């Protein structure tokens, strides 16, 4: 490439659409294993630090994961009057758990991940992400299938965070973005409980998946709000959605939020504060228009499938 020096010998090419890809330069491979569920790499990238890659799809990396994980966790926590019990589905890196434990109101968190090999590799190679949260005495870690755990769990949860890998057909989670799954989440919520999900990219080229996921949540919950964060290494801003039978404050007062964070959290966020929350909750017009137009509801017989799978070169 004229005028540029390329320093990586290995490249992960992640397909975003049939016509677009994001190519990540890798300087070293720290771990690799084909688990019973997926192919896992933990790599060192040149620009964004260490990263978890599952089935060729970039999950998160030390350089910008805070943009994703702070956005995933804290809008729901802020909107709950007293979040004490939190259920995390997925989240193998331990970064979601890390963010949950910033809240001094939290008494218990249960994390359920289907792939113990991934969790152990992240525990070993990604301490920057989990920051010891796997060892917090408030955590109950379960290696198992989310559907099975939801069928048997007795506790009622204040917050449920669905931090699952993208629903590609070959992966372990493609049926966990459906009306049936969201109905199971609702059944184990406490009064005033909130569900939050990662809800796919919001780039115009593949926005329909986000719109359908939001409408699938609306088929189960009375109040649903879509929002987003600028996740650099995904090749697109990323969408999220919170859902509840209670209403949300979608135009929060930043100073009030800052006081709340000072009182109830460790308040050592890299990005999240009152102004950031106000901004991320203002869903862009093109996203709102897509949600209004989409009518399809995902079910276990017709689940979503995100496009693509990456390759190593």
C-alpha positions as YAML, in Angstrom:
chain: A
units: angstrom
residues:
- id: 1
  name: UNK
  ca: [0.00, 0.00, 0.00]
- id: 2
  name: UNK
  ca: [1.63, 3.23, -1.14]
- id: 3
  name: UNK
  ca: [2.68, 5.50, 1.70]
- id: 4
  name: UNK
  ca: [1.93, 2.93, 4.40]
- id: 5
  name: UNK
  ca: [4.00, 0.43, 6.33]
- id: 6
  name: UNK
  ca: [2.21, -2.81, 7.25]
- id: 7
  name: UNK
  ca: [3.63, -4.48, 10.34]
- id: 8
  name: UNK
  ca: [1.48, -7.59, 10.71]
- id: 9
  name: UNK
  ca: [2.22, -10.98, 9.17]
- id: 10
  name: UNK
  ca: [-1.18, -12.50, 10.05]
- id: 11
  name: UNK
  ca: [-4.53, -10.94, 9.23]
- id: 12
  name: UNK
  ca: [-8.05, -11.78, 10.40]
- id: 13
  name: UNK
  ca: [-10.52, -10.83, 7.69]
- id: 14
  name: UNK
  ca: [-13.97, -10.46, 9.18]
- id: 15
  name: UNK
  ca: [-16.82, -10.20, 6.70]
- id: 16
  name: UNK
  ca: [-19.26, -7.41, 7.60]
- id: 17
  name: UNK
  ca: [-21.52, -7.69, 4.54]
- id: 18
  name: UNK
  ca: [-21.14, -9.70, 1.31]
- id: 19
  name: UNK
  ca: [-19.16, -6.72, 0.00]
- id: 20
  name: UNK
  ca: [-17.28, -5.39, 3.05]
- id: 21
  name: UNK
  ca: [-14.75, -6.68, 5.51]
- id: 22
  name: UNK
  ca: [-12.73, -5.45, 8.46]
- id: 23
  name: UNK
  ca: [-9.15, -6.77, 8.39]
- id: 24
  name: UNK
  ca: [-7.36, -6.92, 11.75]
- id: 25
  name: UNK
  ca: [-3.58, -7.15, 11.79]
- id: 26
  name: UNK
  ca: [-2.34, -9.73, 14.30]
- id: 27
  name: UNK
  ca: [1.18, -9.74, 15.73]
- id: 28
  name: UNK
  ca: [0.92, -12.97, 17.76]
- id: 29
  name: UNK
  ca: [-1.48, -15.80, 18.63]
- id: 30
  name: UNK
  ca: [-1.72, -16.33, 22.39]
- id: 31
  name: UNK
  ca: [-4.22, -19.20, 22.43]
- id: 32
  name: UNK
  ca: [-6.09, -21.35, 19.93]
- id: 33
  name: UNK
  ca: [-8.55, -24.18, 20.45]
- id: 34
  name: UNK
  ca: [-11.42, -25.76, 18.58]
- id: 35
  name: UNK
  ca: [-13.84, -26.31, 21.45]
- id: 36
  name: UNK
  ca: [-16.99, -28.46, 21.26]
- id: 37
  name: UNK
  ca: [-18.91, -25.29, 20.39]
- id: 38
  name: UNK
  ca: [-16.68, -22.97, 18.36]
- id: 39
  name: UNK
  ca: [-13.17, -22.16, 17.21]
- id: 40
  name: UNK
  ca: [-11.41, -19.79, 19.60]
- id: 41
  name: UNK
  ca: [-8.40, -17.56, 19.18]
- id: 42
  name: UNK
  ca: [-6.92, -15.07, 21.60]
- id: 43
  name: UNK
  ca: [-4.59, -12.82, 19.66]
- id: 44
  name: UNK
  ca: [-2.42, -9.76, 20.06]
- id: 45
  name: UNK
  ca: [-3.39, -7.11, 17.53]
- id: 46
  name: UNK
  ca: [-1.14, -4.33, 16.41]
- id: 47
  name: UNK
  ca: [-3.45, -1.37, 17.07]
- id: 48
  name: UNK
  ca: [-6.01, -2.47, 19.68]
- id: 49
  name: UNK
  ca: [-4.23, -4.88, 22.01]
- id: 50
  name: UNK
  ca: [-5.35, -8.40, 22.90]
- id: 51
  name: UNK
  ca: [-8.58, -9.74, 21.44]
- id: 52
  name: UNK
  ca: [-10.95, -12.70, 21.69]
- id: 53
  name: UNK
  ca: [-12.02, -14.13, 18.32]
- id: 54
  name: UNK
  ca: [-14.74, -16.80, 18.05]
- id: 55
  name: UNK
  ca: [-15.49, -18.58, 14.77]
- id: 56
  name: UNK
  ca: [-13.49, -15.88, 13.03]
- id: 57
  name: UNK
  ca: [-15.63, -13.05, 14.46]
- id: 58
  name: UNK
  ca: [-14.02, -10.36, 16.59]
- id: 59
  name: UNK
  ca: [-15.63, -10.39, 20.06]
- id: 60
  name: UNK
  ca: [-13.81, -7.71, 22.01]
- id: 61
  name: UNK
  ca: [-10.33, -6.37, 22.57]
- id: 62
  name: UNK
  ca: [-8.48, -4.55, 25.29]
- id: 63
  name: UNK
  ca: [-8.15, -1.38, 23.21]
- id: 64
  name: UNK
  ca: [-11.84, -0.49, 22.88]
- id: 65
  name: UNK
  ca: [-13.92, -3.05, 24.79]
- id: 66
  name: UNK
  ca: [-14.89, -0.40, 27.35]
- id: 67
  name: UNK
  ca: [-17.01, 1.28, 24.68]
- id: 68
  name: UNK
  ca: [-19.06, -1.89, 24.35]
- id: 69
  name: UNK
  ca: [-19.17, -3.18, 27.93]
- id: 70
  name: UNK
  ca: [-19.90, 0.12, 29.65]
- id: 71
  name: UNK
  ca: [-22.75, 0.74, 27.19]
- id: 72
  name: UNK
  ca: [-24.08, -2.79, 27.60]
- id: 73
  name: UNK
  ca: [-24.25, -2.75, 31.40]
- id: 74
  name: UNK
  ca: [-24.80, 0.70, 32.83]
- id: 75
  name: UNK
  ca: [-27.93, 2.13, 31.14]
- id: 76
  name: UNK
  ca: [-29.95, -0.74, 32.61]
- id: 77
  name: UNK
  ca: [-28.29, -0.43, 36.02]
- id: 78
  name: UNK
  ca: [-28.97, 3.31, 36.12]
- id: 79
  name: UNK
  ca: [-32.64, 2.78, 35.28]
- id: 80
  name: UNK
  ca: [-33.22, 0.28, 38.09]
- id: 81
  name: UNK
  ca: [-33.94, 1.75, 41.56]
- id: 82
  name: UNK
  ca: [-31.74, -0.75, 43.41]
- id: 83
  name: UNK
  ca: [-29.97, -3.43, 41.31]
- id: 84
  name: UNK
  ca: [-28.95, -6.22, 43.68]
- id: 85
  name: UNK
  ca: [-29.15, -9.49, 41.72]
- id: 86
  name: UNK
  ca: [-27.77, -9.65, 38.17]
- id: 87
  name: UNK
  ca: [-27.88, -12.53, 35.69]
- id: 88
  name: UNK
  ca: [-25.27, -12.45, 32.91]
- id: 89
  name: UNK
  ca: [-25.74, -14.77, 29.94]
- id: 90
  name: UNK
  ca: [-22.55, -15.11, 27.92]
- id: 91
  name: UNK
  ca: [-19.75, -12.68, 28.65]
- id: 92
  name: UNK
  ca: [-16.84, -15.13, 28.58]
- id: 93
  name: UNK
  ca: [-14.16, -12.42, 28.80]
- id: 94
  name: UNK
  ca: [-15.37, -11.41, 32.27]
- id: 95
  name: UNK
  ca: [-15.62, -7.74, 31.27]
- id: 96
  name: UNK
  ca: [-19.41, -7.64, 31.67]
- id: 97
  name: UNK
  ca: [-19.03, -9.07, 35.18]
- id: 98
  name: UNK
  ca: [-16.34, -6.47, 35.87]
- id: 99
  name: UNK
  ca: [-18.73, -3.67, 34.97]
- id: 100
  name: UNK
  ca: [-21.57, -5.14, 37.06]
- id: 101
  name: UNK
  ca: [-19.33, -5.25, 40.11]
- id: 102
  name: UNK
  ca: [-18.62, -1.52, 39.84]
- id: 103
  name: UNK
  ca: [-22.06, -1.15, 41.51]
- id: 104
  name: UNK
  ca: [-21.93, -1.33, 45.31]
- id: 105
  name: UNK
  ca: [-25.64, -2.26, 45.38]
- id: 106
  name: UNK
  ca: [-24.94, -5.65, 43.73]
- id: 107
  name: UNK
  ca: [-25.13, -8.55, 46.17]
- id: 108
  name: UNK
  ca: [-25.01, -11.44, 43.70]
- id: 109
  name: UNK
  ca: [-24.26, -12.06, 40.04]
- id: 110
  name: UNK
  ca: [-24.64, -15.32, 38.17]
- id: 111
  name: UNK
  ca: [-22.73, -15.68, 34.90]
- id: 112
  name: UNK
  ca: [-23.75, -18.47, 32.51]
- id: 113
  name: UNK
  ca: [-21.50, -19.32, 29.56]
- id: 114
  name: UNK
  ca: [-21.77, -22.47, 27.49]
- id: 115
  name: UNK
  ca: [-18.07, -22.73, 26.68]
- id: 116
  name: UNK
  ca: [-15.80, -23.39, 29.64]
- id: 117
  name: UNK
  ca: [-12.72, -23.54, 27.40]
- id: 118
  name: UNK
  ca: [-13.30, -19.93, 26.33]
- id: 119
  name: UNK
  ca: [-13.85, -18.76, 29.90]
- id: 120
  name: UNK
  ca: [-10.65, -20.42, 31.10]
- id: 121
  name: UNK
  ca: [-8.61, -19.00, 28.23]
- id: 122
  name: UNK
  ca: [-9.95, -15.51, 28.93]
- id: 123
  name: UNK
  ca: [-9.23, -15.91, 32.63]
- id: 124
  name: UNK
  ca: [-5.60, -16.74, 31.76]
- id: 125
  name: UNK
  ca: [-4.88, -14.43, 28.85]
- id: 126
  name: UNK
  ca: [-7.20, -11.43, 29.29]
- id: 127
  name: UNK
  ca: [-6.73, -10.20, 32.87]
- id: 128
  name: UNK
  ca: [-7.01, -6.63, 31.53]
- id: 129
  name: UNK
  ca: [-10.65, -7.38, 30.76]
- id: 130
  name: UNK
  ca: [-11.90, -9.37, 33.72]
- id: 131
  name: UNK
  ca: [-9.69, -7.53, 36.26]
- id: 132
  name: UNK
  ca: [-10.22, -10.30, 38.80]
- id: 133
  name: UNK
  ca: [-14.01, -10.29, 38.58]
- id: 134
  name: UNK
  ca: [-14.07, -14.10, 38.23]
- id: 135
  name: UNK
  ca: [-12.75, -14.26, 41.81]
- id: 136
  name: UNK
  ca: [-15.28, -11.85, 43.31]
- id: 137
  name: UNK
  ca: [-17.21, -13.74, 46.05]
- id: 138
  name: UNK
  ca: [-20.49, -12.31, 44.72]
- id: 139
  name: UNK
  ca: [-20.09, -14.26, 41.46]
- id: 140
  name: UNK
  ca: [-21.58, -17.66, 40.74]
- id: 141
  name: UNK
  ca: [-20.09, -18.97, 37.50]
- id: 142
  name: UNK
  ca: [-22.02, -21.67, 35.67]
- id: 143
  name: UNK
  ca: [-20.74, -23.42, 32.55]
- id: 144
  name: UNK
  ca: [-23.89, -24.53, 30.79]
- id: 145
  name: UNK
  ca: [-26.64, -23.84, 28.31]
- id: 146
  name: UNK
  ca: [-28.64, -20.65, 28.94]
- id: 147
  name: UNK
  ca: [-31.96, -22.28, 28.03]
- id: 148
  name: UNK
  ca: [-31.41, -25.07, 30.57]
- id: 149
  name: UNK
  ca: [-30.38, -22.65, 33.31]
- id: 150
  name: UNK
  ca: [-33.43, -20.46, 32.67]
- id: 151
  name: UNK
  ca: [-35.67, -23.52, 32.88]
- id: 152
  name: UNK
  ca: [-34.35, -24.43, 36.32]
- id: 153
  name: UNK
  ca: [-33.33, -21.15, 37.96]
- id: 154
  name: UNK
  ca: [-35.37, -20.11, 40.97]
- id: 155
  name: UNK
  ca: [-34.03, -16.65, 41.83]
- id: 156
  name: UNK
  ca: [-35.72, -13.57, 40.46]
- id: 157
  name: UNK
  ca: [-33.30, -11.12, 38.89]
- id: 158
  name: UNK
  ca: [-33.25, -7.32, 38.94]
- id: 159
  name: UNK
  ca: [-31.12, -7.10, 35.79]
- id: 160
  name: UNK
  ca: [-30.53, -9.69, 33.05]
- id: 161
  name: UNK
  ca: [-27.70, -8.96, 30.64]
- id: 162
  name: UNK
  ca: [-27.68, -11.02, 27.45]
- id: 163
  name: UNK
  ca: [-24.08, -10.69, 26.26]
- id: 164
  name: UNK
  ca: [-24.06, -13.46, 23.68]
- id: 165
  name: UNK
  ca: [-21.87, -13.99, 20.65]
- id: 166
  name: UNK
  ca: [-23.41, -13.13, 17.30]
- id: 167
  name: UNK
  ca: [-26.04, -15.62, 16.07]
- id: 168
  name: UNK
  ca: [-24.19, -17.15, 13.15]
- id: 169
  name: UNK
  ca: [-25.64, -20.50, 12.09]
- id: 170
  name: UNK
  ca: [-22.57, -22.53, 13.06]
- id: 171
  name: UNK
  ca: [-22.28, -20.89, 16.49]
- id: 172
  name: UNK
  ca: [-23.82, -21.79, 19.86]
- id: 173
  name: UNK
  ca: [-26.16, -18.81, 20.31]
- id: 174
  name: UNK
  ca: [-28.24, -18.32, 17.17]
- id: 175
  name: UNK
  ca: [-31.49, -19.38, 18.89]
- id: 176
  name: UNK
  ca: [-30.93, -17.09, 21.88]
- id: 177
  name: UNK
  ca: [-32.19, -13.95, 20.14]
- id: 178
  name: UNK
  ca: [-35.79, -15.13, 19.84]
- id: 179
  name: UNK
  ca: [-39.24, -14.45, 21.26]
- id: 180
  name: UNK
  ca: [-39.13, -17.73, 23.20]
- id: 181
  name: UNK
  ca: [-35.80, -16.84, 24.79]
- id: 182
  name: UNK
  ca: [-36.92, -13.33, 25.70]
- id: 183
  name: UNK
  ca: [-40.11, -14.79, 27.24]
- id: 184
  name: UNK
  ca: [-37.96, -17.01, 29.45]
- id: 185
  name: UNK
  ca: [-35.96, -13.99, 30.56]
- id: 186
  name: UNK
  ca: [-39.17, -12.17, 31.49]
- id: 187
  name: UNK
  ca: [-40.31, -15.07, 33.64]
- id: 188
  name: UNK
  ca: [-37.27, -14.85, 35.93]
- id: 189
  name: UNK
  ca: [-37.32, -11.06, 36.35]
- id: 190
  name: UNK
  ca: [-38.31, -9.34, 39.55]
- id: 191
  name: UNK
  ca: [-40.81, -6.49, 39.59]
- id: 192
  name: UNK
  ca: [-39.16, -3.46, 37.94]
- id: 193
  name: UNK
  ca: [-36.62, -5.86, 36.39]
- id: 194
  name: UNK
  ca: [-34.77, -4.91, 33.22]
- id: 195
  name: UNK
  ca: [-33.38, -7.00, 30.36]
- id: 196
  name: UNK
  ca: [-30.59, -5.66, 28.15]
- id: 197
  name: UNK
  ca: [-29.25, -7.34, 25.03]
- id: 198
  name: UNK
  ca: [-26.52, -6.70, 22.53]
- id: 199
  name: UNK
  ca: [-28.59, -6.14, 19.41]
- id: 200
  name: UNK
  ca: [-26.27, -6.14, 16.43]
- id: 201
  name: UNK
  ca: [-24.74, -3.51, 14.16]
- id: 202
  name: UNK
  ca: [-26.58, -0.32, 13.26]
- id: 203
  name: UNK
  ca: [-24.78, 0.37, 9.99]
- id: 204
  name: UNK
  ca: [-27.40, 1.05, 7.28]
- id: 205
  name: UNK
  ca: [-26.31, -1.97, 5.23]
- id: 206
  name: UNK
  ca: [-27.39, -4.55, 7.82]
- id: 207
  name: UNK
  ca: [-29.66, -2.54, 10.12]
- id: 208
  name: UNK
  ca: [-32.66, -4.81, 9.58]
- id: 209
  name: UNK
  ca: [-31.37, -7.34, 12.14]
- id: 210
  name: UNK
  ca: [-31.32, -4.67, 14.86]
- id: 211
  name: UNK
  ca: [-34.82, -3.54, 13.91]
- id: 212
  name: UNK
  ca: [-36.18, -7.07, 14.08]
- id: 213
  name: UNK
  ca: [-34.47, -7.81, 17.39]
- id: 214
  name: UNK
  ca: [-36.02, -4.69, 18.92]
- id: 215
  name: UNK
  ca: [-39.44, -5.67, 17.59]
- id: 216
  name: UNK
  ca: [-38.98, -9.21, 18.93]
- id: 217
  name: UNK
  ca: [-38.40, -7.70, 22.38]
- id: 218
  name: UNK
  ca: [-41.53, -5.57, 21.89]
- id: 219
  name: UNK
  ca: [-43.53, -8.76, 21.36]
- id: 220
  name: UNK
  ca: [-42.65, -9.72, 24.95]
- id: 221
  name: UNK
  ca: [-42.11, -6.48, 26.93]
- id: 222
  name: UNK
  ca: [-44.24, -3.36, 27.29]
- id: 223
  name: UNK
  ca: [-41.33, -0.92, 27.15]
- id: 224
  name: UNK
  ca: [-38.31, -1.30, 24.87]
- id: 225
  name: UNK
  ca: [-35.69, 1.29, 23.99]
- id: 226
  name: UNK
  ca: [-32.91, 0.97, 21.41]
- id: 227
  name: UNK
  ca: [-29.56, 2.71, 21.84]
- id: 228
  name: UNK
  ca: [-26.00, 2.40, 20.55]
- id: 229
  name: UNK
  ca: [-22.28, 2.87, 21.15]
- id: 230
  name: UNK
  ca: [-19.39, 3.68, 18.75]
- id: 231
  name: UNK
  ca: [-17.60, 0.33, 18.79]
- id: 232
  name: UNK
  ca: [-14.53, 0.93, 16.63]
- id: 233
  name: UNK
  ca: [-13.21, -2.59, 15.96]
- id: 234
  name: UNK
  ca: [-16.60, -4.02, 14.94]
- id: 235
  name: UNK
  ca: [-16.58, -2.01, 11.73]
- id: 236
  name: UNK
  ca: [-19.89, -0.44, 12.77]
- id: 237
  name: UNK
  ca: [-21.53, 1.32, 15.66]
- id: 238
  name: UNK
  ca: [-23.26, -1.33, 17.77]
- id: 239
  name: UNK
  ca: [-26.86, -1.49, 18.86]
- id: 240
  name: UNK
  ca: [-28.31, -2.47, 22.23]
- id: 241
  name: UNK
  ca: [-31.83, -2.63, 23.61]
- id: 242
  name: UNK
  ca: [-33.26, -2.48, 27.11]
- id: 243
  name: UNK
  ca: [-36.67, -3.95, 27.89]
- id: 244
  name: UNK
  ca: [-38.95, -3.92, 30.92]
- id: 245
  name: UNK
  ca: [-42.51, -3.68, 32.13]
- id: 246
  name: UNK
  ca: [-41.43, -0.41, 33.78]
- id: 247
  name: UNK
  ca: [-40.76, 2.82, 31.92]
- id: 248
  name: UNK
  ca: [-37.32, 4.28, 31.20]
- id: 249
  name: UNK
  ca: [-36.02, 7.80, 31.52]
- id: 250
  name: UNK
  ca: [-34.69, 8.30, 27.99]
- id: 251
  name: UNK
  ca: [-33.75, 11.97, 28.53]
- id: 252
  name: UNK
  ca: [-31.87, 11.77, 31.83]
- id: 253
  name: UNK
  ca: [-30.36, 14.78, 33.56]
- id: 254
  name: UNK
  ca: [-26.56, 14.36, 33.27]
- id: 255
  name: UNK
  ca: [-25.79, 15.99, 36.62]
- id: 256
  name: UNK
  ca: [-28.32, 13.74, 38.38]
- id: 257
  name: UNK
  ca: [-26.76, 10.66, 36.75]
- id: 258
  name: UNK
  ca: [-23.27, 11.75, 37.77]
- id: 259
  name: UNK
  ca: [-24.42, 12.08, 41.40]
- id: 260
  name: UNK
  ca: [-26.02, 8.62, 41.22]
- id: 261
  name: UNK
  ca: [-22.83, 7.08, 39.85]
- id: 262
  name: UNK
  ca: [-20.77, 8.77, 42.57]
- id: 263
  name: UNK
  ca: [-23.06, 7.36, 45.27]
- id: 264
  name: UNK
  ca: [-23.62, 3.82, 43.98]
- id: 265
  name: UNK
  ca: [-20.54, 2.86, 41.95]
- id: 266
  name: UNK
  ca: [-16.76, 2.87, 42.06]
- id: 267
  name: UNK
  ca: [-17.11, 5.68, 39.49]
- id: 268
  name: UNK
  ca: [-13.95, 4.79, 37.59]
- id: 269
  name: UNK
  ca: [-15.49, 4.53, 34.12]
- id: 270
  name: UNK
  ca: [-13.47, 5.18, 31.00]
- id: 271
  name: UNK
  ca: [-16.39, 6.56, 28.98]
- id: 272
  name: UNK
  ca: [-19.70, 6.30, 30.83]
- id: 273
  name: UNK
  ca: [-21.16, 9.30, 32.66]
- id: 274
  name: UNK
  ca: [-24.31, 11.38, 32.61]
- id: 275
  name: UNK
  ca: [-23.58, 13.13, 29.32]
- id: 276
  name: UNK
  ca: [-22.56, 9.85, 27.65]
- id: 277
  name: UNK
  ca: [-25.79, 8.19, 28.79]
- id: 278
  name: UNK
  ca: [-27.91, 11.07, 27.51]
- id: 279
  name: UNK
  ca: [-26.18, 10.85, 24.14]
- id: 280
  name: UNK
  ca: [-26.40, 7.08, 23.65]
- id: 281
  name: UNK
  ca: [-30.12, 7.02, 24.48]
- id: 282
  name: UNK
  ca: [-30.95, 9.46, 21.66]
- id: 283
  name: UNK
  ca: [-31.60, 6.85, 18.98]
- id: 284
  name: UNK
  ca: [-30.85, 8.20, 15.48]
- id: 285
  name: UNK
  ca: [-33.74, 8.81, 13.13]
- id: 286
  name: UNK
  ca: [-32.71, 6.20, 10.56]
- id: 287
  name: UNK
  ca: [-32.62, 3.54, 13.30]
- id: 288
  name: UNK
  ca: [-36.05, 4.56, 14.62]
- id: 289
  name: UNK
  ca: [-37.44, 4.48, 11.10]
- id: 290
  name: UNK
  ca: [-36.10, 0.95, 10.59]
- id: 291
  name: UNK
  ca: [-37.64, -0.25, 13.86]
- id: 292
  name: UNK
  ca: [-40.98, 1.28, 12.87]
- id: 293
  name: UNK
  ca: [-40.91, -0.43, 9.46]
- id: 294
  name: UNK
  ca: [-39.75, -3.89, 10.53]
- id: 295
  name: UNK
  ca: [-42.52, -6.36, 11.38]
- id: 296
  name: UNK
  ca: [-40.69, -9.71, 11.57]
- id: 297
  name: UNK
  ca: [-40.39, -11.35, 14.99]
- id: 298
  name: UNK
  ca: [-37.60, -13.89, 15.48]
- id: 299
  name: UNK
  ca: [-38.62, -17.31, 16.83]
- id: 300
  name: UNK
  ca: [-36.81, -20.58, 17.48]
- id: 301
  name: UNK
  ca: [-38.18, -21.90, 14.18]
- id: 302
  name: UNK
  ca: [-36.99, -18.74, 12.38]
- id: 303
  name: UNK
  ca: [-34.09, -17.28, 14.39]
- id: 304
  name: UNK
  ca: [-31.79, -14.46, 13.26]
- id: 305
  name: UNK
  ca: [-28.44, -15.18, 11.64]
- id: 306
  name: UNK
  ca: [-25.84, -12.44, 11.48]
- id: 307
  name: UNK
  ca: [-23.88, -12.39, 8.27]
- id: 308
  name: UNK
  ca: [-20.45, -13.78, 7.91]
- id: 309
  name: UNK
  ca: [-17.59, -15.61, 9.47]
- id: 310
  name: UNK
  ca: [-13.99, -14.53, 9.52]
- id: 311
  name: UNK
  ca: [-10.88, -16.15, 8.07]
- id: 312
  name: UNK
  ca: [-7.20, -16.02, 8.97]
- id: 313
  name: UNK
  ca: [-4.67, -15.15, 6.29]
...
